[in-house]
């Protein structure tokens, strides 16, 4: 079955607000009653004569959503377990060797065009686990957290394009 196309009078939701298709023009796009002109490719068919304007998510919006998700998870952890001041469990020869192994594996993978987020994330996590000084450990954990956010951004971008 062919994908429907917008028609004059169809309902279009823009950021949750209802508007309608006023005019269709091949050169200049679809004109909405709110004064916007959009490309038909920006409209996602919902049902019948109802559409939704799909605008690209900005980098800042995507990051804010991810950080809000992380905060929600942290709040849920605190609600379930309370504040936890556990021992760090970091440092030592074994964790330093694991950090070196993951760094070497990451370097090798990227040198051979096979690098993945897993390689980068594991390198950052094990670098953090090898540290004992609180300031250095914190800096490494921030780097690992940043890689995790970047990884989630990539997952979200891929989902937005489908």
Secondary structure, 3 states (H helix, E strand, C coil): CCCCCCCCCCEEEECCEEEEEEEEECCCEEEECCCCEECHHHEEEEECCEEEECCCCCHHHHHHHHHHHHHHHHHHHHHHHCCCCCCCCCCCHHHHHHHHHHHHHHHHHHHCCCCCHHHHHHHHHHHHHCCCCHHHHHHHHHHHHHHHHHHHHHHHHHHHCC
